[in-house]
Amino acid sequence: MSSVVLSTTARQVLYIVLAFSVFLLMRGHNEPGGGFIGGLLAASGIVTYYISFGLHSGDQAFPFNYLNVSGAGLLLAMLAGIGPMFLGYPFLTAGFQAITLPAVGTIELSSVLVFDVGVYLVVIGTVMTIVRVLVLERRIAESESVGEDGAAWRP
Amino acid sequence: MSWILPTSVLLSFLLGLLAPLLYRGIGERVGRALAFYPLGLFVLFASLAPAIAEGEALRLQLPWIPAAGIHFGFALDGLAMLFVLLITGIGALVFYYAGWYLDPQEDQGKFFAYLTLFLGAMLGVVLADNLILLYLFWEMTSFTSFLLIGFWSHRDESRYGALKALLVTAGGGLALLAGIVLILVAAGTVDISALLAGSGALRESVLYPAILLTVVVGAFTKSAQVPFHLWLPNAMEAPTPVSAYLHSAAMVKAGIYLIARMSGMLGDTALWVLVVSAVGIISLVLGSYLALRQTDLKAILAFSTISQLGLIVSLFGWGTPLAVTAAVFHTLNHSVFKAGLFMMVGIVDHETHTRDIRRLSGLVRYMPGTAAVAGLTSLALAGVPPFNGFISKEMFFKASLGVDSLFAWAPGLGSFLSYAFPILAVLGSTLTFVYSMMIFHGVFLKKSAPHMLDAQPHDPPVGLLLSPVILGVLALLIGIVPGLVDRNVVAAATNAILGSEAALALYLWHGFELPLVMSLAVIGLGGVAYVRIEGFRRFLGSIPSRLNVNAAYDWALAALPRIAEGVTGRMMTGFTRDYFVYLLSFFVVIMGLAAWATSGFPLTVSQLTFDEIAGVELLVVVLGIAATFSILLFRTRVAAVIALGAVGMSIVLLFILFRAPDVALTMLIVETVAFVLFLMVFVYLPRLVPDRYQAGPRIVNTLLATLVGGTVTILMLGVSGVRTHSPISEWLSEHSLSLAHGRNVVNVILVDFRALDTLGEIAVLALAGMGVYILSNLRAKGDSSK
C-alpha cells in the first residue's frame, strides 16, 4: 500500500492528529473531548502512519510494546483512585487546585486529568495491540495460504 | 474462662501448621508429643464439666460481619461439652496410637498437620454459636477429611475414596448452607442461642419443611445415613488411625451433633419424627445387613458405623426424654467401642498384613492382648451385658416401644410403626450381634482352618496396644458403673438438648421388662444365626441388592463431563452468526418475560408530536433506514460494510443535530477505527454467498430481527411514556460544575461521577487487547486446537 501522496502527508498529518488528540484530552473537562476520544484519535493517527509506511517502519517510529502502554494507563487510572485514599478520602475522589501562571492566566488543575490520561493510554494501547496482531496474522495467513484452496481466501 | 473456646480452636490450627516443623525437629516422636495437646484440652474441659452440668453455659461473642448478623460466637453448653470431650479424649488416644502405627518412612509431619487441623475444625463445629461459623468449620472438616482419606495419594482407591467423600459431604454441606440461609430468612438470626430461645418461630414458618429437609440432608451426608452412606466404605482407604478418629468417633458424629442441636429448633413435629426416625432405622437395618456381606474387617466396621449412627439418629427422631438420653449415651458409647475396634483392626492388619476374615482365625493364641481388646469392644458393640452398649441398646428398645404416642396425627400409621420400629430395632441389633461375633469369635477364638498367614503374628508393642486397651476397659467400666458419666456428661447433654431437667438416670439393671426380653432375643437369635453362619451368609447373599447408590454415583460422575461436553459442543459452533442468534433470542425472551411478569407498561403515544421534527432530521433518519436495508441487497462484503458505515454516519449526523458533539466525535472515530480493523481481517472472511442459507434459517433470522427491532422500539416508546422520576441527566447537568468543576457533563460523568464504571471498562478493554494478543501468539505457535 505505497502511495506517494499518502506517505508525503502521513508524517505531517500524524503530528497534527497527535497534537489535536492531546488538546482534546486536556480540555475534555470543560469542552467536548476527553481521554477516550483523544485516545481513539491518536490511535487512528498512528494507524494511518502504519498504513503509509508499513509495519516495520511503524514499529521503528513507535518503539513501544503497546500492551505495556495499556498496562501503564490502567496503572495510572488505579493510582488516581488509590491516591485520595492515603489522604483519607474514598476511592476515586477528585481534587481540584486553581493555579495562576504568568502570561497564561488562571487554570484549574484536577486530579481527574490523571485518570483521563490513564484512559487515553489504555485506548491507544489496546487499539494498537489489536491492529498489530491482525497485521501479523495476515502475514502468517498470506505466507501459508498460497496455493492451498486460494479461492477461499479471496474476498 | 470463655476465652478458651476460640483459643482452643485457633491454637489447633496454629499447631497444625507447625506440625511439619515439629516433625523435622523430633522425627517420629511427633505423634506421641502432639497427643499431649488434646489430652491437655480434655483435662481442661473435663474440669469445667461439673459447672456446665449445672447449666452454666460459657459464651463469647466477637463481632465479625455485624451487618449480616454473623459473629464469631462461641458457646459451651452440656451438648457441646459431650462432643468436646469425645473429640479431645479420643483424639489424644488416636494421636498416640498413630504415632506408633505409622511407618517411620511416612511423611508424619503432613499427617499430623492434617489431623490437628481436623481436630481444630471439629472443635469449631461443636463450639460455634453462629450457624454461619458452624458451616465454615463444617466444610473445613470435610476438607481435612478429604486430605486424610487421600493421604496415601499414590493409590487409585485412596483418591477415589477421598473424592467421593468430598463430593458427598461437601454437597451435603451446600444443602446445609441453603438451610442456614432459609433459617436466616425465617427467623432473622443465625445465632444458635437466640434460635433456641425463640424456637417456635422456625416451626411455624412456611419455610419449615424446606429448612428441615436441607438441614437434615447436611447431617445425613456427614453421618453417612442411607442413601448418602456410599462414601463411608470407600473412606476406609484412609490410614486406620484416621478411620478410628474421623469415621467412627469424630467427623461422622458432627452430623449427630447437628441433629441433636437442631432438634431443639426443628424437632418434635410430625415431619421431623417421620423423616429422621425412618432414615435412622433404615440405616440401622441396611447398614448391619451390608456389614454381614463384607469380608474385609474395616469394611464390616464401616457399615457397622452407618448402622450404629442410624440407631442414634432414629432416637433423635423420636425425641422423647428417654430416647434423647439413650441417643446421647449411645453416641458416647459408640465412640468408645468403635474407636477401640478400629484400632484393634489396625493392629491385626499391621501384624498379619491382611484384614480378610476368610484368612484370619484363632489369633488369640498369638495375640492375646489384641484378642482381649477385640473381646471388650465387640461385646460392647453386640450389646452384651454388662458392657456400655448393652445399657444404651436396652434404652433404645424401650424408646422404640412407645412410638405410637408420637403419631397422634395419623393413628393408623402410629399403630403400624409401634410394631414396625421394635421389630426393625431387634432385627438390626440381631444382625449387629452376628457380625460382632464374626469379628471376635471368627477371627480370634475359632480354631478351624489351618494357618493361612505367611508368618506367625504376635502382639504389637505396648505403645500401640495402649490406646485400644484404655478404650476397651472404658467400655466395660461405663457399663458396670454408668454413674461415671451420668450426671456430668450424659445428663448435661440431654438437658441441653431438651431445654429442661428431663434426662433419665442410667442403670445397668432396668428390671425384668419387655426391653430385657428383646435384648435376650437379640442374643439368642444372633447366637443361632452365628452358629449357622455359612448358611446365613449364603441366604443373605441370595438377596438381590437392586438399589445400588454406588452405581448411580459412578454413573453421574462419568456422565457429568460427557453431558457438559455435549452441550458445549452443540452451543459453541464457532460461527458468530449462531452466537448472535443466542444473544438476541435471549434478549427478546427476557424482555418478553419481564413484560409479562410485570404485566407490561402503558404505551402512550399521545405525547409524541411529529411537528417538532425538523425536515433535515427526518431526511437523516430516512437515509439511515435506507442504508440499513441496502445492506441486505449487496452481493459483496465491501459494499455491505460501506453501507453499514453509512448507517453509522447517519447516526453521527443525528448526534450533531441533537447537539451532542462528544458522542458524535467518539462515534465518528469509532466508525473509522472499526473500518480499519475490518480491512485488517477482511482477508480471512469467506466469500459472501447469500444463496447458501436455506429458507429455514433465513426465516428464523428475519423473524428474530423483526422481534428485536420491535422489542427495542416498544421499549423506547414505553420508557418515554412511563417516566416516574426526573431524569438523572438533569441532576448531573446541574451539579457538574459545582461538584466536579467541569462544564462538559459527558466527560465529568465518565471520569468523575461514574469513574468507577470507567475504570472497569478500561480494565475490560485492556484485557480484551491482551486476549487478542495471547490468542494470536498461541496460533502462531501452532498450539491452537480449533
Interface residues (C-beta under 8 A of the other chain):
Chain A: G28 H29 N30 E31 P32 G33 G34 G35 F36 I37 L40 L41 A43 S44 V47 I51 Y66 L67 S70 G71 G73 L74 A77 M78 G81 F91 L92 A94 F96 E108 S110 V112 F115 D116 G118 V119 V122 V123 G125 T126 V127 T129 I130 V131 V133 L134 V135 L136 E137 R138 I140 A141 E142 A151 A152 W153 R154 P155
Chain B: T636 R637 V638 P661 D662 L665 T666 I669 V670 T672 V673 V676 L677 M680 V681 F682 V683 Y684 L685 P686 R687 A740 H741 G742 R743 N744 V746 N747 V748 L750 V751 D752 A755 L756 T758 L759 I762 A763 L765 A766 A768 G769 M770 V772 Y773 S776 R779 A780
